[in-house]
Amino acid sequence: MVRYMVIFFVLAVLAAFFGFGGLAADFAGIAKILAVIFIILFLATLGYRLITGRGGNLPPL
C-alpha cells in the first residue's frame, strides 16, 4: 500500500513539473485516498493487536 502511495506521489510531482495541472491533481487525489486507506488499516491493526495481545514477533509497545 505504501508502495502505491510513493508511486502516485512521484507521478504527481512529475506531472506538476511538466505543467499538467489536471493530471497532477488526479495523481494527488489518488495518493490522498491511498494514504487514508493505509492509515485506517494501520489503526485497525494496531487496535487489534492492543485488544488481543497478539502481534506475532513484533516487540511490545
N, C-alpha and C positions, 0 to 999 in steps of 0.2 A: 504494500500500500504506500509506504514511504517512497518507494522507487517511482511510482506513478506521480506522486506529488513533485518530486525532483524533476522528472521529465517535463511535466506541464509547466513548471516554473521556468525551466531553461527555455522552453518553446515560447513562453510569454515574453521573456526578456529578449530573445532573438527577434520576435515579431515587433516588439517595441523599438528595437534598434533599427530595424528596417522600415519602420513607419507604418506598419499595417495596424492602424488603430482598432478596427473591429476584430481582427484576428487576435490581437493581444488581449483584448477584453474577454474573448471566448476562452482562451487558454487560462487566463487568470481566474475566470469563473469556475472552470473545471478544477483547477488547483485548490480553490477555496472549498469546493464541495468535498473533494478528497481529503482535505485537511480536517474538516468537520467529522467526516466518517471515521477517520483514523483516531481522532480524539475520543469519539464516542466508544469505539472498540477498546481503546486503551483504558478508559474509565470503567467500562463493563468488566474487563479482565481484571483490573485492579480490585474492583468491588468483589468479584467472585473469589479472588484469592484471599482477601481480608475476611470474608464471611466464612469460607470453608476451611481456611488454613492450609489449603493445598496449593502448591505453586511449583511443583517439580523440583528441579535442582537449583532454583534461584536462592540467593542469600536472603535472610529475613529482613524485613523493612525496619 
